[in-house]
Amino acid sequence: MPVFTTVLMIERPLAPEDVETVTTLHGDEPVSFVVLMQPRGDQDLLLRALDDVALGQLDKAVHEDDEPEGEEATTAAGRALAHSLQSLRDAGSEAVGQIVDKHPVDLLRSVVAETGADEVIVLTAPHLVEEFFHRDWASRARHKVGVPVLKLFAHNE
């Protein structure tokens, strides 16, 4: 039986509900994941604040963000990636991955081409401002990768 290959773009560790969702999308068909972890760190602070306001989370928008920055963000992303890969493997899937340091959509396009991926799943928190202007990863990827792109919202732990 051929293995279905999915490139999975994430920005935080996979919650158990997320693992269940992505590993059961194709029924009993075996799935192999290539996980691309994009740490948000100090990126897009204004957009994240606007998203918090739009989602009614004013307490998040007016307080200093707790997310790590710089080298600390890279280390935290490495832990999040390792946790996510192990969770996918524990669910019976093959999983490899890497941290995205620059140009996530360009890297996504090259990974899809190199692996012969069947689909891309972008699993992130809602980013209302980016989505409205079609600047989110899923919208940009749809025009560049040549395979179906599914946008899902990640669960909060």
Secondary structure in CASP SS format (residue, H / E / C, confidence):
PFRMAT SS
TARGET T0000
AUTHOR 0000-0000-0000
METHOD secondary structure of the structure
MODEL  1
M C 1.00
P C 1.00
V C 1.00
F E 1.00
T E 1.00
T E 1.00
V E 1.00
L E 1.00
M E 1.00
I E 1.00
E C 1.00
R C 1.00
P C 1.00
L C 1.00
A C 1.00
P H 1.00
E H 1.00
D H 1.00
V H 1.00
E H 1.00
T H 1.00
V H 1.00
T H 1.00
T H 1.00
L C 1.00
H C 1.00
G C 1.00
D C 1.00
E C 1.00
P C 1.00
V E 1.00
S E 1.00
F E 1.00
V E 1.00
V E 1.00
L E 1.00
M E 1.00
Q C 1.00
P C 1.00
R C 1.00
G C 1.00
D C 1.00
Q C 1.00
D C 1.00
L H 1.00
L H 1.00
L H 1.00
R H 1.00
A H 1.00
L H 1.00
D H 1.00
D H 1.00
V H 1.00
A H 1.00
L C 1.00
G C 1.00
Q C 1.00
L H 1.00
D H 1.00
K H 1.00
A H 1.00
V H 1.00
H C 1.00
E C 1.00
D C 1.00
D C 1.00
E C 1.00
P C 1.00
E C 1.00
G H 1.00
E H 1.00
E H 1.00
A H 1.00
T H 1.00
T H 1.00
A H 1.00
A H 1.00
G H 1.00
R H 1.00
A H 1.00
L H 1.00
A H 1.00
H H 1.00
S H 1.00
L H 1.00
Q H 1.00
S H 1.00
L H 1.00
R H 1.00
D H 1.00
A C 1.00
G C 1.00
S C 1.00
E E 1.00
A E 1.00
V E 1.00
G E 1.00
Q E 1.00
I E 1.00
V C 1.00
D C 1.00
K C 1.00
H C 1.00
P H 1.00
V H 1.00
D H 1.00
L H 1.00
L H 1.00
R H 1.00
S H 1.00
V H 1.00
V H 1.00
A H 1.00
E H 1.00
T H 1.00
G C 1.00
A C 1.00
D C 1.00
E E 1.00
V E 1.00
I E 1.00
V E 1.00
L E 1.00
T E 1.00
A C 1.00
P C 1.00
H C 1.00
L H 1.00
V H 1.00
E H 1.00
E H 1.00
F H 1.00
F C 1.00
H C 1.00
R C 1.00
D C 1.00
W H 1.00
A H 1.00
S H 1.00
R H 1.00
A H 1.00
R H 1.00
H C 1.00
K C 1.00
V C 1.00
G C 1.00
V C 1.00
P C 1.00
V E 1.00
L E 1.00
K E 1.00
L E 1.00
F E 1.00
A C 1.00
H C 1.00
N C 1.00
E C 1.00
END
